[in-house]
């Protein structure tokens, strides 16, 4: 603060000069914040937006978002395929996506900024089409009942109805299909990320590009229960391409670091306690690489193509209006690719995806890969569902991670839920208590059948 005062005094002494004496390193985060959000993807910015939306007085909550990748070139948000659906088996996932779809429908009421262009997500409402074999038809019917009860607009189709509606589809082996009638399709992830960031910054959120590399904690031991509680007092933010770091005093830390959330939790000592105790339970989130292939097929299904999910696991959807399509497949556990880089394995398409895709959509027998990319899932190895809430021992670290591929589509509702937990002391609009960290320690997975 003394250095800053000296700079101001020197500038006043030389009016009209553009010389800046005693230059302070630009880009440093503020020295204090009420809430530090680690991760500037769509989930992190959603939490930041809702915290400011819910504050009772202007600048009542000082929020800092820290993102380590200024280019977002490896960010999971912008490397997503952009889908949103309500066809899940878990009520919490259905409600998260329904609430997020409502947010996206009225996005300019939420994220519009005065004197700025309106937000255009390029939302394509073509729906999801899930296909089930005889083996999976019973599960699809159960999921359908759960979805309808939760308020999702979906319908079941027989093989004949599927063929009538989508004549380009091969219905061999199809016993049943589920089709989303509302609030399903795909949109541009980059547009949503920028809209959330632009709005949050206009509301007073601070952003910083850097990496959280350490923390300072205070400990409290409760002898009666033989439990040690921690509280994070500072986080150290290292600047890009530099050894310089800035300590940021904070009251709350939100771990929204996506695929790297496990490493951020390690910095707080989570998972390093005595064996068979809660302190020894790590955050089970790790990066998993997923390939996305862009196909060019002029004679493909056309404009009426939904987001198709075959029972083999292969998916595809239309991309734009020029005969391009997107396709992919999650690998089996034993064939998970190396996550040290984002290189694409084109043989994976030729060997694993193309035969299945061409069988289901014969038009894809004559297609070629125009381009491809890879991105990371923040994969929850425990039950493939998000971890949302406060850590029981580090009592000012909140989690919004482990979405396992659902983070983009659930981010608006998840951000609101976490802001409620922080500012209101509990969930208000959606009861998401089943998605807390405690389920991991108690070995009580919350299983989702519809993982893509």
Buried (B, 14 or more C-beta within 10 A) or exposed (E): EEEEEEBEEBBEEEEEEEEEEEEEEEBBBEEBBBBBBBBBBBBBBBBBBBBBBBBEEEEEBBBBBBBBBEEBEBBBBBBBBBBBBBBBBBBBBBBBBBBBBEBBEEBEEBBBBEEEEEBEBEBBBBBBBBBBBEEBBEBBBEBBEBBBEBEBBBEBBEBEBBBEBBEBBEBEBBBBBBBBEBBBBBBBBBBBBBBBBBBBBBBBBBBBBBBBEEBEBEEEEEEEEEBBBBBBBBBBBBBBEEEEBBBBBBBBBBBBBBBBBBBBBEBBBBBEBEEEEBBEBBBBBBBBBBBBBBBBBEEBBEEEBBBBBBBBBBBBBBBEEEBBBBBBBBBEEEEBBEBEEBEBBEEBBEEBBBEBBBBBBEBBEEBEBBEBBBBBBBBBBBBBBBBBBBBBBBBBBBBBBBBBBBBBBBBBBBBBBBBBBBBEEEBBEBEBBBBBBBBBBEEEEBEBEBBB
